[in-house]
Amino acid sequence: MIKRQSLSNRIVHWTIALSVFGLIFSGIGQLPAYKRYKLSDISGMAWTADYQITLWIHYAFAIVLLAAAAYHVCVHSLRREFDILPKRGDFKASLQVIWAMIRKKEEPPSAKYLPEQRLAYAFIAFAIALLIVTGIIKMAKNVAGWNISDSLHFWSAQLHNLGMILIMLGIAGHLAAFLFKPNRKLLSAMFSGKIEADYAIRRHGLWKEGVKAAKKANVAEKKQR
């Protein structure tokens, strides 16, 4: 086993994931969908129909998301770790990888992150950025009482809703990736931070540091035998 995800990355990943789910749940509660569809009638769920409660829960998760996103951007910028950012040719390469997985053929070698992972990261990052910017505008009007124009408030609300739809699509696509068996070995890395050495060599041949660590791990394992 070799290290693929640091503890910092895993904490940020799950913090953002949980905060986004909290934002989606509390955001839908403000429609008010839960009263309309009787969720609030279930024992212990009456609070879901209270706009003020769901609003403050929404703000709480928003603060967590903003803090995690700011930490993520600052840490990786300072460390100059940009492996996850999209590269030229990623769209074509991702189609080749997906087509190979569908046919159960050998995939072209990838770097630390698969091309479709980099594209998914960019998509979700854009949706989160859209939610943060429009959310700050909406919160400024509701909490601080800033006097913003009706048109700005209207479009920030529409774009905020669009951001929620995009992030939901991004999550669906992210989870759908694990329908492909080769991708499932990457899931454990978001819990333990590690992947199998042979898997890294076979699938991530362009990841120089990972391949080097994997070969070293294999040598060490053979010596132990």
BELNORDA-V771892 format. One record per residue. N is the residue number from 1. RES is the residue in one small letter. SS is DSSP state (2 for helix, 1 for strand, 0 for the rest). Layout:
N_RES_SS, N_RES_SS
This chain:
1_m_0, 2_i_1, 3_k_1, 4_r_0, 5_q_0, 6_s_0, 7_l_2, 8_s_2, 9_n_2, 10_r_2, 11_i_2, 12_v_2, 13_h_2, 14_w_2, 15_t_2, 16_i_2, 17_a_2, 18_l_2, 19_s_2, 20_v_2, 21_f_2, 22_g_2, 23_l_2, 24_i_2, 25_f_2, 26_s_2, 27_g_2, 28_i_2, 29_g_2, 30_q_0, 31_l_0, 32_p_0, 33_a_2, 34_y_2, 35_k_2, 36_r_2, 37_y_0, 38_k_0, 39_l_2, 40_s_2, 41_d_2, 42_i_0, 43_s_0, 44_g_0, 45_m_0, 46_a_2, 47_w_2, 48_t_2, 49_a_2, 50_d_0, 51_y_2, 52_q_2, 53_i_2, 54_t_2, 55_l_2, 56_w_2, 57_i_2, 58_h_2, 59_y_2, 60_a_2, 61_f_2, 62_a_2, 63_i_2, 64_v_2, 65_l_2, 66_l_2, 67_a_2, 68_a_2, 69_a_2, 70_a_2, 71_y_2, 72_h_2, 73_v_2, 74_c_2, 75_v_2, 76_h_2, 77_s_2, 78_l_2, 79_r_2, 80_r_0, 81_e_0, 82_f_0, 83_d_0, 84_i_0, 85_l_0, 86_p_0, 87_k_0, 88_r_0, 89_g_0, 90_d_2, 91_f_2, 92_k_2, 93_a_2, 94_s_2, 95_l_2, 96_q_2, 97_v_2, 98_i_2, 99_w_2, 100_a_2, 101_m_2, 102_i_2, 103_r_2, 104_k_0, 105_k_0, 106_e_0, 107_e_0, 108_p_0, 109_p_0, 110_s_0, 111_a_0, 112_k_0, 113_y_0, 114_l_0, 115_p_2, 116_e_2, 117_q_2, 118_r_2, 119_l_2, 120_a_2, 121_y_2, 122_a_2, 123_f_2, 124_i_2, 125_a_2, 126_f_2, 127_a_2, 128_i_2, 129_a_2, 130_l_2, 131_l_2, 132_i_2, 133_v_2, 134_t_2, 135_g_2, 136_i_2, 137_i_2, 138_k_2, 139_m_2, 140_a_2, 141_k_2, 142_n_2, 143_v_2, 144_a_2, 145_g_0, 146_w_0, 147_n_0, 148_i_0, 149_s_0, 150_d_2, 151_s_2, 152_l_2, 153_h_2, 154_f_2, 155_w_2, 156_s_2, 157_a_2, 158_q_2, 159_l_2, 160_h_2, 161_n_2, 162_l_2, 163_g_2, 164_m_2, 165_i_2, 166_l_2, 167_i_2, 168_m_2, 169_l_2, 170_g_2, 171_i_2, 172_a_2, 173_g_2, 174_h_2, 175_l_2, 176_a_2, 177_a_2, 178_f_2, 179_l_2, 180_f_0, 181_k_2, 182_p_2, 183_n_2, 184_r_2, 185_k_2, 186_l_2, 187_l_2, 188_s_2, 189_a_2, 190_m_2, 191_f_0, 192_s_0, 193_g_0, 194_k_1, 195_i_1, 196_e_0, 197_a_2, 198_d_2, 199_y_2, 200_a_2, 201_i_2, 202_r_2, 203_r_2, 204_h_0, 205_g_0, 206_l_0, 207_w_0, 208_k_2, 209_e_2, 210_g_2, 211_v_2, 212_k_2, 213_a_2, 214_a_2, 215_k_2, 216_k_2, 217_a_2, 218_n_2, 219_v_2, 220_a_2, 221_e_2, 222_k_2, 223_k_2, 224_q_2, 225_r_0
